[in-house]
């Protein structure tokens, strides 16, 4: 199942992310994919309480690791393709952009690299490292860049094994609301 067409299918995928580390990618991050997504979504909800799409993007941004283990460089694109039909273009764009956003932040703020987790630092090289000037200019033209940078910053902070957040059930109403907006369009 590479495309989720219902909220139930998406939640089955998210549940399969519980206890799953992308060990083939050997990124070394301290949390399973689901726990990381839950932390990321919670951080985004705290910072952007009115932006449910951004929160849901944080929840699902790393499901590409589960769908295609070991594909660190492409996991954002894989995840975006999986959720686009259900969650819409904006959520998919934010999910896809979370990898280039890391590369962007490392490019424009070299000190950002010093704050990367071990796993993010390892995967950065596989994902292309710093952006070229042309890549940077293209990314700066993307209307979703500012929100993708917010997602990226929370993504990096959402790796604390001692942090407790609400479980997956807390997010069903939010995901259903986003999915309903997409079908209403």
C-alpha atoms as an extended CHARMM CRD file, in Angstrom:
* protein
*
       185  EXT
         1         1  UNK       CA              0.0000000000        0.0000000000        0.0000000000  PROA      1               0.0000000000
         2         2  UNK       CA              1.8490000000        3.0870000000       -1.2140000000  PROA      2               0.0000000000
         3         3  UNK       CA             -1.1330000000        5.4140000000       -1.5180000000  PROA      3               0.0000000000
         4         4  UNK       CA             -3.5540000000        5.9570000000        1.3060000000  PROA      4               0.0000000000
         5         5  UNK       CA             -7.0970000000        6.6070000000        0.1600000000  PROA      5               0.0000000000
         6         6  UNK       CA             -8.9330000000        6.5350000000        3.4910000000  PROA      6               0.0000000000
         7         7  UNK       CA             -8.2590000000        7.7520000000        7.0050000000  PROA      7               0.0000000000
         8         8  UNK       CA             -8.3900000000        4.1420000000        8.1850000000  PROA      8               0.0000000000
         9         9  UNK       CA             -5.6560000000        3.1560000000        5.7080000000  PROA      9               0.0000000000
        10        10  UNK       CA             -3.5120000000        6.0730000000        6.8550000000  PROA      10              0.0000000000
        11        11  UNK       CA             -3.9440000000        5.1020000000       10.4960000000  PROA      11              0.0000000000
        12        12  UNK       CA             -3.0310000000        1.4970000000        9.6800000000  PROA      12              0.0000000000
        13        13  UNK       CA              0.1550000000        2.8080000000        8.0760000000  PROA      13              0.0000000000
        14        14  UNK       CA              0.8930000000        5.0380000000       11.0570000000  PROA      14              0.0000000000
        15        15  UNK       CA              0.3130000000        2.1180000000       13.4380000000  PROA      15              0.0000000000
        16        16  UNK       CA              2.8260000000        0.0850000000       11.3960000000  PROA      16              0.0000000000
        17        17  UNK       CA              5.3050000000        2.9120000000       12.0790000000  PROA      17              0.0000000000
        18        18  UNK       CA              5.0570000000        2.1620000000       15.8080000000  PROA      18              0.0000000000
        19        19  UNK       CA              8.2330000000        0.4600000000       16.9720000000  PROA      19              0.0000000000
        20        20  UNK       CA              9.6990000000        0.8560000000       13.4610000000  PROA      20              0.0000000000
        21        21  UNK       CA             13.1180000000        2.4150000000       13.0020000000  PROA      21              0.0000000000
        22        22  UNK       CA             14.5520000000        2.8830000000        9.5460000000  PROA      22              0.0000000000
        23        23  UNK       CA             17.4200000000        0.5720000000       10.4480000000  PROA      23              0.0000000000
        24        24  UNK       CA             18.2770000000       -0.0700000000        6.8140000000  PROA      24              0.0000000000
        25        25  UNK       CA             18.9780000000        3.6370000000        6.5190000000  PROA      25              0.0000000000
        26        26  UNK       CA             20.9890000000        3.4960000000        9.7690000000  PROA      26              0.0000000000
        27        27  UNK       CA             20.1170000000        7.1170000000       10.5330000000  PROA      27              0.0000000000
        28        28  UNK       CA             20.4770000000        6.4520000000       14.2440000000  PROA      28              0.0000000000
        29        29  UNK       CA             17.5660000000        8.5780000000       15.4330000000  PROA      29              0.0000000000
        30        30  UNK       CA             16.4110000000        7.6310000000       18.9290000000  PROA      30              0.0000000000
        31        31  UNK       CA             12.6630000000        7.2290000000       18.2720000000  PROA      31              0.0000000000
        32        32  UNK       CA             10.4940000000        4.9670000000       16.1630000000  PROA      32              0.0000000000
        33        33  UNK       CA              8.8510000000        6.7260000000       13.2120000000  PROA      33              0.0000000000
        34        34  UNK       CA              5.4290000000        6.9270000000       14.8860000000  PROA      34              0.0000000000
        35        35  UNK       CA              6.7220000000        8.3740000000       18.1630000000  PROA      35              0.0000000000
        36        36  UNK       CA              8.7520000000       10.9480000000       16.2260000000  PROA      36              0.0000000000
        37        37  UNK       CA              5.7170000000       11.9480000000       14.1400000000  PROA      37              0.0000000000
        38        38  UNK       CA              3.5630000000       12.2810000000       17.2590000000  PROA      38              0.0000000000
        39        39  UNK       CA              6.1580000000       14.5230000000       18.9100000000  PROA      39              0.0000000000
        40        40  UNK       CA              6.5280000000       16.6140000000       15.7660000000  PROA      40              0.0000000000
        41        41  UNK       CA              2.7590000000       17.0800000000       15.4050000000  PROA      41              0.0000000000
        42        42  UNK       CA              2.4660000000       18.0340000000       19.0880000000  PROA      42              0.0000000000
        43        43  UNK       CA              5.2040000000       20.6550000000       18.7650000000  PROA      43              0.0000000000
        44        44  UNK       CA              3.5060000000       22.0970000000       15.6880000000  PROA      44              0.0000000000
        45        45  UNK       CA              0.1370000000       22.1400000000       17.4940000000  PROA      45              0.0000000000
        46        46  UNK       CA              1.7250000000       24.1210000000       20.3260000000  PROA      46              0.0000000000
        47        47  UNK       CA              3.3410000000       26.6360000000       17.9690000000  PROA      47              0.0000000000
        48        48  UNK       CA              0.6370000000       26.7960000000       15.2840000000  PROA      48              0.0000000000
        49        49  UNK       CA             -2.6470000000       25.8380000000       16.9680000000  PROA      49              0.0000000000
        50        50  UNK       CA             -4.7910000000       27.0920000000       14.0710000000  PROA      50              0.0000000000
        51        51  UNK       CA             -2.8590000000       25.2850000000       11.3080000000  PROA      51              0.0000000000
        52        52  UNK       CA             -4.2340000000       21.7490000000       11.3490000000  PROA      52              0.0000000000
        53        53  UNK       CA             -2.7400000000       20.9230000000        7.9440000000  PROA      53              0.0000000000
        54        54  UNK       CA              0.7540000000       21.7880000000        9.2010000000  PROA      54              0.0000000000
        55        55  UNK       CA              0.1950000000       19.6490000000       12.3050000000  PROA      55              0.0000000000
        56        56  UNK       CA             -0.9900000000       16.6910000000       10.2120000000  PROA      56              0.0000000000
        57        57  UNK       CA              2.0130000000       17.1250000000        7.9110000000  PROA      57              0.0000000000
        58        58  UNK       CA              4.2000000000       16.7970000000       11.0100000000  PROA      58              0.0000000000
        59        59  UNK       CA              2.3920000000       13.6250000000       11.9870000000  PROA      59              0.0000000000
        60        60  UNK       CA              2.8770000000       11.9050000000        8.6290000000  PROA      60              0.0000000000
        61        61  UNK       CA              6.1120000000       13.4400000000        7.3180000000  PROA      61              0.0000000000
        62        62  UNK       CA              8.2670000000       10.3460000000        7.8520000000  PROA      62              0.0000000000
        63        63  UNK       CA              5.9180000000        7.5240000000        6.7830000000  PROA      63              0.0000000000
        64        64  UNK       CA              8.0890000000        7.1700000000        3.6760000000  PROA      64              0.0000000000
        65        65  UNK       CA             10.6790000000        5.4740000000        5.8990000000  PROA      65              0.0000000000
        66        66  UNK       CA              8.1320000000        2.7100000000        6.5950000000  PROA      66              0.0000000000
        67        67  UNK       CA              6.9320000000        2.4810000000        3.0110000000  PROA      67              0.0000000000
        68        68  UNK       CA             10.4450000000        2.2590000000        1.5850000000  PROA      68              0.0000000000
        69        69  UNK       CA             13.0070000000        1.3800000000        4.2820000000  PROA      69              0.0000000000
        70        70  UNK       CA             16.4970000000        2.6100000000        3.5370000000  PROA      70              0.0000000000
        71        71  UNK       CA             15.3730000000        5.2900000000        1.0560000000  PROA      71              0.0000000000
        72        72  UNK       CA             16.4550000000        8.2030000000        3.2390000000  PROA      72              0.0000000000
        73        73  UNK       CA             16.9800000000       10.6540000000        0.3940000000  PROA      73              0.0000000000
        74        74  UNK       CA             13.5600000000        9.9470000000       -1.1420000000  PROA      74              0.0000000000
        75        75  UNK       CA             11.4530000000        9.3610000000        1.9710000000  PROA      75              0.0000000000
        76        76  UNK       CA              9.8120000000       12.8100000000        1.8020000000  PROA      76              0.0000000000
        77        77  UNK       CA              8.7200000000       12.3030000000       -1.8090000000  PROA      77              0.0000000000
        78        78  UNK       CA              7.5190000000        8.7650000000       -1.0300000000  PROA      78              0.0000000000
        79        79  UNK       CA              5.4810000000        9.9930000000        1.9520000000  PROA      79              0.0000000000
        80        80  UNK       CA              4.0520000000       12.9350000000       -0.0030000000  PROA      80              0.0000000000
        81        81  UNK       CA              2.9150000000       10.6410000000       -2.8140000000  PROA      81              0.0000000000
        82        82  UNK       CA              1.3070000000        8.3200000000       -0.2680000000  PROA      82              0.0000000000
        83        83  UNK       CA             -0.8060000000       11.0390000000        1.3970000000  PROA      83              0.0000000000
        84        84  UNK       CA             -1.4700000000       13.5120000000       -1.4240000000  PROA      84              0.0000000000
        85        85  UNK       CA             -4.8370000000       12.1130000000       -2.5290000000  PROA      85              0.0000000000
        86        86  UNK       CA             -6.1830000000       11.8730000000        1.0160000000  PROA      86              0.0000000000
        87        87  UNK       CA             -4.6630000000       14.9150000000        2.7140000000  PROA      87              0.0000000000
        88        88  UNK       CA             -4.2890000000       17.3170000000       -0.1870000000  PROA      88              0.0000000000
        89        89  UNK       CA             -1.6250000000       19.2080000000       -2.0080000000  PROA      89              0.0000000000
        90        90  UNK       CA             -0.4980000000       21.4890000000        0.8210000000  PROA      90              0.0000000000
        91        91  UNK       CA              0.0970000000       18.6500000000        3.2920000000  PROA      91              0.0000000000
        92        92  UNK       CA              1.8810000000       16.6520000000        0.5920000000  PROA      92              0.0000000000
        93        93  UNK       CA              4.0270000000       19.6560000000       -0.3650000000  PROA      93              0.0000000000
        94        94  UNK       CA              5.0720000000       20.2140000000        3.2560000000  PROA      94              0.0000000000
        95        95  UNK       CA              5.8930000000       16.5310000000        3.6910000000  PROA      95              0.0000000000
        96        96  UNK       CA              7.9260000000       16.5150000000        0.4860000000  PROA      96              0.0000000000
        97        97  UNK       CA              9.7290000000       19.7310000000        1.4040000000  PROA      97              0.0000000000
        98        98  UNK       CA             10.8670000000       18.6920000000        4.8770000000  PROA      98              0.0000000000
        99        99  UNK       CA             14.0590000000       17.1530000000        3.4370000000  PROA      99              0.0000000000
       100       100  UNK       CA             14.9750000000       20.1040000000        1.1790000000  PROA      100             0.0000000000
       101       101  UNK       CA             14.1210000000       22.3840000000        4.1290000000  PROA      101             0.0000000000
       102       102  UNK       CA             16.8760000000       20.7400000000        6.1710000000  PROA      102             0.0000000000
       103       103  UNK       CA             19.2880000000       21.2200000000        3.2950000000  PROA      103             0.0000000000
       104       104  UNK       CA             18.1270000000       24.8360000000        2.9950000000  PROA      104             0.0000000000
       105       105  UNK       CA             18.6580000000       25.6000000000        6.6750000000  PROA      105             0.0000000000
       106       106  UNK       CA             22.1400000000       24.0870000000        6.5830000000  PROA      106             0.0000000000
       107       107  UNK       CA             22.8900000000       26.2220000000        3.5230000000  PROA      107             0.0000000000
       108       108  UNK       CA             21.6390000000       29.5730000000        4.8300000000  PROA      108             0.0000000000
       109       109  UNK       CA             22.6100000000       29.0420000000        8.4780000000  PROA      109             0.0000000000
       110       110  UNK       CA             25.7430000000       26.9040000000        8.8570000000  PROA      110             0.0000000000
       111       111  UNK       CA             25.2360000000       26.8330000000       12.6400000000  PROA      111             0.0000000000
       112       112  UNK       CA             21.9900000000       24.8990000000       12.0530000000  PROA      112             0.0000000000
       113       113  UNK       CA             24.0900000000       21.8710000000       11.1290000000  PROA      113             0.0000000000
       114       114  UNK       CA             25.6520000000       21.8740000000       14.6090000000  PROA      114             0.0000000000
       115       115  UNK       CA             22.2030000000       21.3290000000       16.1450000000  PROA      115             0.0000000000
       116       116  UNK       CA             21.2590000000       18.3450000000       13.9770000000  PROA      116             0.0000000000
       117       117  UNK       CA             20.7460000000       15.0150000000       15.6700000000  PROA      117             0.0000000000
       118       118  UNK       CA             23.2640000000       12.3280000000       14.7980000000  PROA      118             0.0000000000
       119       119  UNK       CA             20.7080000000       10.7180000000       12.5090000000  PROA      119             0.0000000000
       120       120  UNK       CA             19.9290000000       13.9670000000       10.6990000000  PROA      120             0.0000000000
       121       121  UNK       CA             23.6100000000       14.7030000000       10.2230000000  PROA      121             0.0000000000
       122       122  UNK       CA             24.1770000000       11.2270000000        8.7710000000  PROA      122             0.0000000000
       123       123  UNK       CA             21.1850000000       11.4250000000        6.4380000000  PROA      123             0.0000000000
       124       124  UNK       CA             22.0570000000       14.9640000000        5.3070000000  PROA      124             0.0000000000
       125       125  UNK       CA             24.9230000000       13.6400000000        3.2090000000  PROA      125             0.0000000000
       126       126  UNK       CA             22.6870000000       11.0320000000        1.5210000000  PROA      126             0.0000000000
       127       127  UNK       CA             20.0750000000       13.7120000000        0.9090000000  PROA      127             0.0000000000
       128       128  UNK       CA             22.5030000000       15.9550000000       -0.9750000000  PROA      128             0.0000000000
       129       129  UNK       CA             24.0540000000       18.1540000000        1.7150000000  PROA      129             0.0000000000
       130       130  UNK       CA             24.0520000000       21.9010000000        1.1710000000  PROA      130             0.0000000000
       131       131  UNK       CA             21.9180000000       23.2220000000       -1.6650000000  PROA      131             0.0000000000
       132       132  UNK       CA             23.4810000000       24.5220000000       -4.8280000000  PROA      132             0.0000000000
       133       133  UNK       CA             22.7320000000       28.1510000000       -5.6400000000  PROA      133             0.0000000000
       134       134  UNK       CA             20.1740000000       27.0770000000       -8.2810000000  PROA      134             0.0000000000
       135       135  UNK       CA             18.4760000000       24.7060000000       -5.8190000000  PROA      135             0.0000000000
       136       136  UNK       CA             18.3350000000       27.4590000000       -3.2200000000  PROA      136             0.0000000000
       137       137  UNK       CA             16.7920000000       29.9710000000       -5.6260000000  PROA      137             0.0000000000
       138       138  UNK       CA             14.1830000000       27.4180000000       -6.7420000000  PROA      138             0.0000000000
       139       139  UNK       CA             13.2940000000       26.5200000000       -3.1690000000  PROA      139             0.0000000000
       140       140  UNK       CA             12.9980000000       30.1740000000       -2.1480000000  PROA      140             0.0000000000
       141       141  UNK       CA             10.3690000000       30.5750000000       -4.8890000000  PROA      141             0.0000000000
       142       142  UNK       CA              8.2230000000       27.8090000000       -3.3720000000  PROA      142             0.0000000000
       143       143  UNK       CA              5.1560000000       29.2770000000       -1.6240000000  PROA      143             0.0000000000
       144       144  UNK       CA              5.2890000000       26.5240000000        1.0270000000  PROA      144             0.0000000000
       145       145  UNK       CA              8.8840000000       27.1620000000        2.1020000000  PROA      145             0.0000000000
       146       146  UNK       CA              8.1410000000       29.1230000000        5.3020000000  PROA      146             0.0000000000
       147       147  UNK       CA              5.7840000000       26.4260000000        6.5950000000  PROA      147             0.0000000000
       148       148  UNK       CA              8.1940000000       23.6840000000        5.5330000000  PROA      148             0.0000000000
       149       149  UNK       CA             10.9240000000       25.3980000000        7.5710000000  PROA      149             0.0000000000
       150       150  UNK       CA              8.6100000000       25.4180000000       10.5980000000  PROA      150             0.0000000000
       151       151  UNK       CA              7.9710000000       21.7080000000       10.0710000000  PROA      151             0.0000000000
       152       152  UNK       CA             11.6950000000       21.0660000000        9.7090000000  PROA      152             0.0000000000
       153       153  UNK       CA             12.5730000000       22.8750000000       12.9180000000  PROA      153             0.0000000000
       154       154  UNK       CA              9.9870000000       20.8900000000       14.8570000000  PROA      154             0.0000000000
       155       155  UNK       CA             11.1330000000       17.7230000000       13.0770000000  PROA      155             0.0000000000
       156       156  UNK       CA             14.6010000000       18.2240000000       14.5050000000  PROA      156             0.0000000000
       157       157  UNK       CA             13.3080000000       18.9150000000       18.0230000000  PROA      157             0.0000000000
       158       158  UNK       CA             10.9430000000       15.9110000000       17.9990000000  PROA      158             0.0000000000
       159       159  UNK       CA             13.5430000000       13.3120000000       18.8950000000  PROA      159             0.0000000000
       160       160  UNK       CA             13.4440000000       13.2090000000       22.6850000000  PROA      160             0.0000000000
       161       161  UNK       CA             12.8220000000        9.7280000000       24.0990000000  PROA      161             0.0000000000
       162       162  UNK       CA             11.7410000000       11.2350000000       27.4390000000  PROA      162             0.0000000000
       163       163  UNK       CA              9.0110000000       13.4940000000       26.0110000000  PROA      163             0.0000000000
       164       164  UNK       CA              5.4590000000       12.2500000000       26.4960000000  PROA      164             0.0000000000
       165       165  UNK       CA              2.7500000000       13.3130000000       24.0550000000  PROA      165             0.0000000000
       166       166  UNK       CA             -0.7650000000       12.1800000000       23.2480000000  PROA      166             0.0000000000
       167       167  UNK       CA             -1.1150000000        8.9770000000       21.2750000000  PROA      167             0.0000000000
       168       168  UNK       CA             -2.3260000000        8.4430000000       17.7430000000  PROA      168             0.0000000000
       169       169  UNK       CA             -6.0290000000        8.5350000000       18.6590000000  PROA      169             0.0000000000
       170       170  UNK       CA             -5.6690000000       12.2430000000       19.5230000000  PROA      170             0.0000000000
       171       171  UNK       CA             -4.9460000000       12.9570000000       15.8430000000  PROA      171             0.0000000000
       172       172  UNK       CA             -7.8540000000       11.1300000000       14.1760000000  PROA      172             0.0000000000
       173       173  UNK       CA            -10.2400000000       14.1360000000       14.3390000000  PROA      173             0.0000000000
       174       174  UNK       CA             -7.5650000000       16.4050000000       12.8540000000  PROA      174             0.0000000000
       175       175  UNK       CA             -6.7620000000       13.9880000000       10.0450000000  PROA      175             0.0000000000
       176       176  UNK       CA            -10.4700000000       13.5000000000        9.3420000000  PROA      176             0.0000000000
       177       177  UNK       CA            -10.9530000000       17.2850000000        9.1900000000  PROA      177             0.0000000000
       178       178  UNK       CA             -8.0960000000       17.6960000000        6.7030000000  PROA      178             0.0000000000
       179       179  UNK       CA             -9.3220000000       14.7740000000        4.5910000000  PROA      179             0.0000000000
       180       180  UNK       CA            -12.8730000000       16.1880000000        4.5920000000  PROA      180             0.0000000000
       181       181  UNK       CA            -11.5720000000       19.5380000000        3.3040000000  PROA      181             0.0000000000
       182       182  UNK       CA             -9.8260000000       17.7560000000        0.4570000000  PROA      182             0.0000000000
       183       183  UNK       CA            -12.9210000000       15.8470000000       -0.6040000000  PROA      183             0.0000000000
       184       184  UNK       CA            -15.0120000000       19.0150000000       -0.3730000000  PROA      184             0.0000000000
       185       185  UNK       CA            -12.7700000000       20.8670000000       -2.8400000000  PROA      185             0.0000000000
